[in-house]
Protein backbone atom coordinates (compact mmCIF):
# COMPACT_ATOMS: atom_id res chain seq x y z
CA UNK A 1 0.00 0.00 0.00
CA UNK A 2 1.16 3.52 -0.77
CA UNK A 3 0.49 6.31 1.72
CA UNK A 4 -2.05 7.73 -0.74
CA UNK A 5 -3.75 4.41 -1.58
CA UNK A 6 -7.52 4.40 -1.13
CA UNK A 7 -8.06 2.02 1.80
CA UNK A 8 -11.50 0.88 2.99
CA UNK A 9 -11.79 -0.42 6.56
CA UNK A 10 -15.14 -2.21 6.93
CA UNK A 11 -16.25 -2.21 10.56
CA UNK A 12 -14.16 0.83 11.55
CA UNK A 13 -16.02 1.42 14.82
CA UNK A 14 -15.43 -2.04 16.23
CA UNK A 15 -12.59 -3.42 18.31
CA UNK A 16 -10.54 -4.56 15.29
CA UNK A 17 -11.53 -1.96 12.72
CA UNK A 18 -10.84 1.00 15.02
CA UNK A 19 -7.42 -0.45 15.85
CA UNK A 20 -6.62 -0.81 12.12
CA UNK A 21 -7.65 2.82 11.54
CA UNK A 22 -5.36 3.95 14.39
CA UNK A 23 -2.46 1.94 12.98
CA UNK A 24 -2.93 3.23 9.43
CA UNK A 25 -3.19 6.83 10.61
CA UNK A 26 -0.09 6.43 12.79
CA UNK A 27 1.85 5.12 9.79
CA UNK A 28 0.82 8.07 7.61
CA UNK A 29 -1.87 6.53 5.39
CA UNK A 30 -4.09 9.48 4.55
CA UNK A 31 -6.77 8.20 2.18
CA UNK A 32 -8.95 6.10 4.47
CA UNK A 33 -12.55 5.18 3.62
CA UNK A 34 -15.07 4.49 6.38
CA UNK A 35 -18.86 4.22 6.55
CA UNK A 36 -21.16 3.61 9.51
CA UNK A 37 -23.80 0.86 9.33
CA UNK A 38 -26.43 3.61 8.95
CA UNK A 39 -24.60 4.97 5.89
CA UNK A 40 -23.98 1.56 4.29
CA UNK A 41 -25.74 -1.57 5.57
CA UNK A 42 -23.19 -4.22 4.67
CA UNK A 43 -25.89 -6.90 4.73
CA UNK A 44 -27.56 -5.13 1.77
CA UNK A 45 -25.96 -6.08 -1.57
CA UNK A 46 -27.25 -3.01 -3.42
CA UNK A 47 -25.84 -0.62 -0.83
CA UNK A 48 -22.44 -2.37 -0.83
CA UNK A 49 -22.34 -2.42 -4.64
CA UNK A 50 -23.15 1.29 -4.84
CA UNK A 51 -20.45 2.12 -2.30
CA UNK A 52 -17.74 0.14 -4.15
CA UNK A 53 -18.78 1.46 -7.56
CA UNK A 54 -18.73 5.08 -6.41
CA UNK A 55 -15.64 5.00 -4.14
CA UNK A 56 -13.43 2.40 -5.90
CA UNK A 57 -11.23 1.40 -2.93
CA UNK A 58 -7.84 -0.11 -3.79
CA UNK A 59 -7.35 -2.06 -0.55
CA UNK A 60 -9.95 -3.54 1.82
CA UNK A 61 -9.68 -4.63 5.44
CA UNK A 62 -12.79 -6.73 6.08
CA UNK A 63 -13.17 -6.31 9.85
CA UNK A 64 -16.96 -5.93 9.89
CA UNK A 65 -18.78 -8.83 11.57
CA UNK A 66 -21.49 -9.72 14.03
CA UNK A 67 -19.58 -10.95 17.08
CA UNK A 68 -20.29 -12.01 20.66
CA UNK A 69 -19.52 -14.42 23.47
CA UNK A 70 -21.10 -17.74 24.49
CA UNK A 71 -24.40 -16.15 25.61
CA UNK A 72 -24.95 -14.19 22.41
CA UNK A 73 -23.92 -17.12 20.18
CA UNK A 74 -26.36 -19.40 22.01
CA UNK A 75 -29.29 -17.01 21.84
CA UNK A 76 -28.90 -15.60 18.32
CA UNK A 77 -27.44 -18.40 16.14
CA UNK A 78 -29.51 -17.46 13.08
CA UNK A 79 -28.39 -13.83 13.28
CA UNK A 80 -24.74 -14.86 13.55
CA UNK A 81 -24.68 -17.15 10.53
CA UNK A 82 -26.93 -14.99 8.33
CA UNK A 83 -25.43 -11.55 9.02
CA UNK A 84 -21.82 -12.68 8.75
CA UNK A 85 -22.35 -14.58 5.52
CA UNK A 86 -24.19 -11.61 4.00
CA UNK A 87 -21.55 -9.06 5.06
CA UNK A 88 -18.53 -10.99 3.80
CA UNK A 89 -20.20 -12.24 0.61
CA UNK A 90 -21.29 -8.74 -0.40
CA UNK A 91 -17.87 -7.19 0.27
CA UNK A 92 -15.70 -9.95 -1.24
CA UNK A 93 -17.77 -10.09 -4.42
CA UNK A 94 -17.96 -6.29 -4.76
CA UNK A 95 -14.18 -6.12 -4.26
CA UNK A 96 -13.68 -8.54 -7.15
CA UNK A 97 -16.09 -6.75 -9.48
CA UNK A 98 -14.51 -3.36 -8.74
CA UNK A 99 -10.90 -4.49 -9.19
CA UNK A 100 -9.73 -4.09 -5.59
CA UNK A 101 -5.96 -4.64 -5.51
CA UNK A 102 -5.93 -6.68 -2.28
CA UNK A 103 -8.34 -7.69 0.49
CA UNK A 104 -7.66 -8.93 4.02
CA UNK A 105 -10.42 -11.03 5.59
CA UNK A 106 -10.53 -11.34 9.37
CA UNK A 107 -11.62 -14.75 10.56
CA UNK A 108 -11.46 -16.20 14.06
CA UNK A 109 -9.76 -19.09 15.83
CA UNK A 110 -13.20 -20.57 16.56
CA UNK A 111 -12.96 -22.00 13.01
CA UNK A 112 -10.74 -24.77 14.38
CA UNK A 113 -12.14 -28.10 15.62
CA UNK A 114 -13.13 -28.17 19.29
CA UNK A 115 -10.71 -30.97 20.17
CA UNK A 116 -7.91 -30.08 17.78
CA UNK A 117 -4.38 -30.66 19.01
CA UNK A 118 -2.80 -27.63 20.71
CA UNK A 119 -1.36 -25.28 19.69
CA UNK A 120 -3.69 -24.77 16.72
CA UNK A 121 -1.91 -24.99 13.39
CA UNK A 122 -3.42 -23.48 10.24
CA UNK A 123 -3.70 -26.91 8.60
CA UNK A 124 -6.14 -28.14 11.30
CA UNK A 125 -9.00 -26.28 9.59
CA UNK A 126 -11.86 -28.69 8.70
CA UNK A 127 -10.26 -31.71 10.38
CA UNK A 128 -12.95 -32.19 13.06
CA UNK A 129 -16.22 -31.04 14.59
CA UNK A 130 -16.62 -27.47 15.83
CA UNK A 131 -17.46 -26.15 19.29
CA UNK A 132 -21.30 -26.28 19.36
CA UNK A 133 -21.73 -22.97 21.22
CA UNK A 134 -20.36 -20.91 18.33
CA UNK A 135 -20.78 -23.25 15.37
CA UNK A 136 -23.00 -20.91 13.25
CA UNK A 137 -20.46 -18.08 13.59
CA UNK A 138 -17.54 -20.42 12.87
CA UNK A 139 -19.22 -21.83 9.76
CA UNK A 140 -19.82 -18.30 8.46
CA UNK A 141 -16.14 -17.47 8.96
CA UNK A 142 -15.03 -20.71 7.27
CA UNK A 143 -17.25 -19.76 4.32
CA UNK A 144 -15.43 -16.41 4.15
CA UNK A 145 -12.03 -18.11 4.14
CA UNK A 146 -13.11 -20.50 1.39
CA UNK A 147 -14.63 -17.66 -0.60
CA UNK A 148 -11.31 -15.78 -0.55
CA UNK A 149 -9.43 -18.94 -1.56
CA UNK A 150 -11.92 -19.69 -4.33
CA UNK A 151 -11.81 -16.18 -5.80
CA UNK A 152 -8.00 -16.37 -5.76
CA UNK A 153 -8.10 -19.69 -7.62
CA UNK A 154 -10.75 -18.74 -10.15
CA UNK A 155 -10.07 -15.05 -10.69
CA UNK A 156 -6.43 -14.57 -9.67
CA UNK A 157 -7.32 -12.13 -6.89
CA UNK A 158 -5.02 -11.42 -3.93
CA UNK A 159 -7.28 -12.02 -0.94
CA UNK A 160 -5.69 -13.15 2.34
CA UNK A 161 -7.30 -14.49 5.51
CA UNK A 162 -5.99 -14.01 9.04
CA UNK A 163 -7.19 -15.83 12.16
CA UNK A 164 -6.79 -13.72 15.30
CA UNK A 165 -6.96 -15.27 18.73
CA UNK A 166 -9.11 -13.77 21.54
CA UNK A 167 -8.89 -9.98 21.32
CA UNK A 168 -9.31 -7.12 23.75
CA UNK A 169 -8.64 -3.38 23.85
CA UNK A 170 -10.21 0.02 23.06
CA UNK A 171 -13.76 -0.06 21.65
CA UNK A 172 -14.35 -3.55 23.05
CA UNK A 173 -17.89 -4.63 23.90
CA UNK A 174 -18.38 -4.46 27.69
CA UNK A 175 -22.05 -5.49 27.68
CA UNK A 176 -22.33 -8.40 30.12
CA UNK A 177 -24.98 -10.10 27.98
CA UNK A 178 -23.07 -10.15 24.68
CA UNK A 179 -19.37 -9.60 25.46
CA UNK A 180 -16.41 -11.96 25.48
CA UNK A 181 -14.78 -13.15 28.69
CA UNK A 182 -12.07 -10.52 29.23
CA UNK A 183 -14.17 -7.33 28.85
CA UNK A 184 -16.94 -9.03 30.85
CA UNK A 185 -14.48 -9.66 33.69
CA UNK A 186 -13.27 -6.04 33.62
CA UNK A 187 -16.83 -4.80 33.97
CA UNK A 188 -17.79 -7.35 36.64
CA UNK A 189 -14.80 -6.56 38.86
CA UNK A 190 -15.20 -2.80 38.41
CA UNK A 191 -18.90 -2.87 39.29
CA UNK A 192 -18.27 -5.16 42.26
CA UNK A 193 -15.61 -2.75 43.54
CA UNK A 194 -17.86 0.27 43.05
CA UNK A 195 -20.80 -1.45 44.73
CA UNK A 196 -18.81 -3.07 47.57
CA UNK A 197 -20.06 -6.49 46.45
CA UNK A 198 -18.26 -9.25 48.43
CA UNK A 199 -17.66 -11.62 45.51
CA UNK A 200 -17.56 -11.78 41.72
CA UNK A 201 -19.10 -14.74 39.94
CA UNK A 202 -17.22 -16.15 36.95
CA UNK A 203 -18.79 -18.61 34.53
CA UNK A 204 -17.54 -22.20 34.46
CA UNK A 205 -14.77 -23.94 36.36
CA UNK A 206 -11.98 -21.48 35.56
CA UNK A 207 -9.89 -24.28 34.04
CA UNK A 208 -10.20 -23.52 30.28
CA UNK A 209 -7.12 -21.84 28.86
CA UNK A 210 -7.26 -18.88 26.51
CA UNK A 211 -4.80 -16.69 24.63
CA UNK A 212 -5.34 -12.92 24.55
CA UNK A 213 -4.02 -10.49 21.95
CA UNK A 214 -4.20 -6.71 22.36
CA UNK A 215 -6.17 -5.18 19.47
CA UNK A 216 -3.43 -2.73 18.47
CA UNK A 217 -1.04 -5.67 18.04
CA UNK A 218 -3.55 -7.37 15.72
CA UNK A 219 -3.88 -4.13 13.72
CA UNK A 220 -0.10 -3.94 13.37
CA UNK A 221 -0.06 -7.56 12.14
CA UNK A 222 -2.87 -6.88 9.63
CA UNK A 223 -1.12 -3.87 8.09
CA UNK A 224 2.16 -5.84 8.03
CA UNK A 225 0.52 -8.83 6.27
CA UNK A 226 -1.33 -6.59 3.80
CA UNK A 227 2.05 -5.18 2.79
CA UNK A 228 4.15 -8.35 3.00
CA UNK A 229 2.07 -11.50 2.46
CA UNK A 230 0.36 -13.05 -0.54
CA UNK A 231 -0.91 -16.61 -0.38
CA UNK A 232 -3.94 -18.88 -0.19
CA UNK A 233 -3.02 -20.26 3.22
CA UNK A 234 -4.63 -18.70 6.29
CA UNK A 235 -2.35 -17.06 8.88
CA UNK A 236 -2.85 -17.26 12.64
CA UNK A 237 -2.31 -14.08 14.65
CA UNK A 238 -1.62 -14.45 18.36
CA UNK A 239 0.98 -14.19 21.07
CA UNK A 240 1.80 -17.91 21.34
CA UNK A 241 1.02 -18.12 25.09
CA UNK A 242 -2.19 -18.86 26.98
CA UNK A 243 -3.58 -18.47 30.50
CA UNK A 244 -6.39 -20.15 32.46
CA UNK A 245 -9.62 -18.23 33.04
CA UNK A 246 -8.92 -18.56 36.78
CA UNK A 247 -5.51 -16.87 36.38
CA UNK A 248 -7.02 -14.25 34.07
CA UNK A 249 -9.73 -13.40 36.60
CA UNK A 250 -7.02 -12.92 39.24
CA UNK A 251 -5.04 -10.58 36.95
CA UNK A 252 -8.13 -8.50 36.13
CA UNK A 253 -9.00 -8.34 39.83
CA UNK A 254 -5.53 -6.94 40.55
CA UNK A 255 -5.62 -4.38 37.72
CA UNK A 256 -9.06 -3.13 38.82
CA UNK A 257 -8.05 -3.10 42.49
CA UNK A 258 -10.98 -5.24 43.69
CA UNK A 259 -10.47 -6.88 47.08
CA UNK A 260 -13.38 -9.32 47.30
CA UNK A 261 -13.53 -13.01 46.39
CA UNK A 262 -13.83 -14.85 43.09
CA UNK A 263 -16.48 -17.58 42.86
CA UNK A 264 -16.88 -19.96 39.93
CA UNK A 265 -20.37 -21.01 38.76
CA UNK A 266 -19.68 -24.56 37.61
CA UNK A 267 -23.26 -24.97 36.33
CA UNK A 268 -22.34 -22.64 33.45
CA UNK A 269 -20.53 -23.90 30.30
CA UNK A 270 -16.76 -23.71 29.92
CA UNK A 271 -16.68 -23.71 26.12
CA UNK A 272 -13.60 -25.07 24.36
CA UNK A 273 -11.11 -26.53 26.90
CA UNK A 274 -8.10 -24.79 25.38
CA UNK A 275 -7.46 -22.42 22.51
CA UNK A 276 -3.87 -21.51 21.75
CA UNK A 277 -2.72 -20.71 18.23
CA UNK A 278 0.53 -21.75 16.63
CA UNK A 279 2.15 -18.51 15.42
CA UNK A 280 5.18 -20.14 13.76
CA UNK A 281 4.08 -19.05 10.28
CA UNK A 282 3.47 -15.42 11.34
CA UNK A 283 6.77 -15.22 13.20
CA UNK A 284 8.59 -16.66 10.17
CA UNK A 285 7.02 -13.89 8.05
CA UNK A 286 8.76 -11.38 10.32
CA UNK A 287 6.09 -10.30 12.82
CA UNK A 288 5.70 -10.84 16.57
CA UNK A 289 3.28 -9.43 19.18
CA UNK A 290 4.82 -6.99 21.65
CA UNK A 291 2.11 -6.00 24.19
CA UNK A 292 2.21 -8.03 27.42
CA UNK A 293 -1.08 -9.13 28.99
CA UNK A 294 -0.43 -7.02 32.09
CA UNK A 295 0.27 -3.90 30.04
CA UNK A 296 -2.69 -4.56 27.75
CA UNK A 297 -5.07 -5.10 30.69
CA UNK A 298 -4.06 -1.77 32.21
CA UNK A 299 -4.70 0.01 28.90
CA UNK A 300 -8.04 -1.78 28.40
CA UNK A 301 -9.22 -0.94 31.92
CA UNK A 302 -8.23 2.71 31.50
CA UNK A 303 -10.20 2.86 28.24
CA UNK A 304 -13.19 1.33 30.04
CA UNK A 305 -12.92 3.97 32.79
CA UNK A 306 -12.60 6.82 30.29
CA UNK A 307 -15.32 5.71 27.89
CA UNK A 308 -17.77 3.18 29.30
CA UNK A 309 -18.17 4.27 32.93
CA UNK A 310 -18.59 7.90 31.84
CA UNK A 311 -21.60 6.96 29.68
CA UNK A 312 -23.35 4.87 32.33
PECOR-V333724 format. One record per backbone hydrogen bond with DSSP energy under -1.0 kcal/mol. NH is the residue of the N-H (numbers start at 0). CO is the residue of the C=O. If there is no record, write none. Layout:
BEGIN
nh=<NH/NH>
co=<CO/CO>
END
This chain:
BEGIN
nh=<4/6/7/8/9/13/17/19/20/21/22/23/24/25/26/27/28/29/32/39/43/47/48/49/50/51/52/53/54/55/57/58/59/60/61/62/62/68/72/73/74/75/79/80/81/82/83/84/85/86/87/88/89/90/91/92/93/94/95/96/97/98/99/100/101/102/103/104/105/106/108/110/111/113/115/119/123/124/126/133/134/137/138/139/140/141/142/143/144/145/146/147/148/149/150/151/152/153/154/155/159/161/162/164/167/171/178/183/184/185/186/187/188/189/190/191/192/193/194/196/199/201/203/208/209/212/214/216/217/218/219/220/221/222/223/224/225/226/227/228/234/236/242/244/245/247/248/249/250/251/252/253/254/255/256/257/260/262/264/265/267/274/277/282/283/284/285/286/295/296/297/298/299/300/301/302/303/304/305/306/307/308/311>
co=<1/30/58/32/60/10/13/15/16/17/18/19/20/21/22/24/23/2/6/35/40/43/44/45/46/47/48/49/50/51/5/5/101/7/103/9/60/177/68/69/70/71/75/76/77/78/79/80/81/82/83/84/85/86/87/88/89/90/91/92/93/95/94/57/57/157/59/159/61/161/163/107/108/128/112/275/120/121/123/130/131/133/134/135/136/137/138/139/140/141/142/143/144/145/146/147/148/149/150/151/102/104/234/236/212/168/174/179/180/181/182/183/184/185/186/187/188/189/190/191/260/262/264/272/242/165/167/213/213/214/215/216/217/218/219/220/221/222/223/224/160/162/209/207/205/243/244/245/246/247/248/249/250/251/252/252/197/199/201/263/264/208/119/278/279/280/282/281/291/292/293/294/295/296/297/298/299/300/301/302/303/303/307>
END
